Amino acid sequence: MEAPQYIAARVQRALAEDDRTTELGIRVDVRGDQLYLRGQVNCAERCRLITEVAREAAPGLVIHNEIDVVDVREPVGEEKL
């Protein structure tokens, strides 16, 4: 089996270069046959696409998507300091 750090690097590269994701802020950890994705994105669709790209880049591994979807909105008003 390929070394975990090489698998993680391959998945991170795929997430960065794939047009569906172009994502640099996701941490990838490999432990045995388990691959963990951690980080934050702004919508559930992006979260799903990240899992899809990771699965393609690391076939045969069990993917655990622990990515948080955060609500990013325009500020409602002026911030008072």
Secondary structure, DSSP 8 states (H G I E B T S, - for coil): ---HHHHHHHHHHHHHH-TTT-----EEEEETTEEEEEEEES-HHHHHHHHHHHHHHSTTSEEEEEEEE------SS----
